[in-house]
Amino acid sequence: MNWIPDPLRIPAFRAYFVARLASTIAQLAMVIIIGWQVYDIARETMSLKEAAFRLGIIGLVQFAPLFLLVPVTGWAADHLDRRLIGAATILLELGCAAALGWLAWTGTTTLTALFVVAALLGVARGFSGPAFQALAPNLVPRDILPHAIALSSISWQSGSVIGPALGGYLYAIGPTWPYAISALLFVIALLAMMGIPPVPRPLTDRTIGFWRKTTEGIHYVRTNGLVLGAISLDLFAVLLGGATAMLPVFARDILHAGPEGLGHLRAAPALGATLTAAFFAFRPLRHNVGVKMLLAVAVFGLATVVFGLSRSMPLSLACLTLLGAADMLSVYVRQSLIQLHTPDAMRGRVGAVSSVFISASNELGEAESGFLAALIGPVAAVVAGGVGAVAVVAIWAWKFPELRLAKSFDPPEIAPSPAKEHVT
C-alpha cells in the first residue's frame, strides 16, 4: 500500500476526494451541454457571431451571482460547517440537473431556462468554492498539504476529463441522458460529503462585526504581494487566454466535429491537467516554484494561439492538452502558495476572494471571448487572447517580484488569528 499517496490514507480525505470528483463530473457534464444547447438553439435563428454573443451571456450570468455573494460566501465558509455548505450546494446542483432533465425529456428547453439554471449554478459555485478549498486543509496534516492540494486538483481535473466527454457522448444518445447521469452523480457526491466526520471550525473573534470580517479576506489579499500576484496572474491570463468558451463554435463551425468532437475538445485540456496533477501527487514540485509558474502561464498563452490558428483536429487536441498541462502547473503552485500562506481562520474568506478571481477568469473570460468573437470573429478572438496572456506574464514578472523569488512552498510560520472561542 506504499504506492497510495499519504492524503488518500486518511478516510475523511478519501470521502472529500470522491465528493469532489463525482460533483465535478456531474457539473461539467451539465455545463458543456448547456453551452452546446445555447449555441445550437441560437444558431437556428441567428448568425454565428450572434450565437457566439449568447455564449458570452452564459458566462456572464454564471459570474454575476458569485461576484455579488462573495461577502456572504467567504463569511459562511469561515463560520459555518464547511461540510454542510458543500452538501447544500450539491443539493442545489441536483435540482438544476433534474429541472434540465425534465425540460429535455419534454422537449421544452429554452434559452431563458438555460440562462436561469446557469445563474443558479453560479450561486452553487459561489458557496461551494470557498467551502471546498477551506475544508481540504482541515483533513490532512500541514506537512502533506501540497500533496493533498495536488490530489484535490486531480479530482477536479479528472472530473473535467470525464464530465465533458461523458456529457457529449450521452447527449448524442439523447438530450435527457447527460442530466439524468449528472443527477445520479450528485447523489453519490452528497453521500460522500456527509461521510466526512465533523472537523473543528477555526478560531474566531466574536467581538468583530460581520462587515469587518467579510472585508478581512480582501484586505489580506490586497496587502500580501505573493497571494495577490498569484491570484491576479491567473485572473488576467485566463480572462484573456481562455479558449474554452469558443469550443462549441470551433466544434460546430470550424472543425466540423459535432457534439462528440466538442466532448473531445473540452476534455483535452483536463487530460493534460490530470496527467500533470498526478505527476505532482507523487513528485511534488520543490524548487523555483515561482519562475516555473510564470513559464507555465506563458506556455498556456502560446498553446492558445496555436489552437486558434489550427484547422486540424489532432493538432487542436494536442494544443488543448498542452494548454491544460501548463494551466495545471500554474494552479498547483498558486493554490499551494495561497493555502500555505493563509491562516486557517481566514481560508474561507481568502478562498472566496480567490473564487471570484477564478470565476472572473473563467466565466468573465467566456463572456469576454463571446463578446469579442461577436466583434472580430472567434479565431481572431482566441489568438488575440493567447497573445494577451503571454503579455500578462511579462508584466506580472516585473510587477510582482515575490512571484519570481518564490523558491519553494515553505511559508513563514503563520500565527493564529486572535480568537475568543473555539467552535466544534
PyMOL commands that set and color helices and strands:
alter all, ss='L'
color gray80, all
select helices_A, chain A and resi 6-9+11-43+48-68+70-79+82-106+111-139+142-173+177-194+210-223+225-241+244-254+258-282+289-309+313-340+344-376+378-399+401-405
alter helices_A, ss='H'
color red, helices_A
deselect
rebuild
show_as cartoon
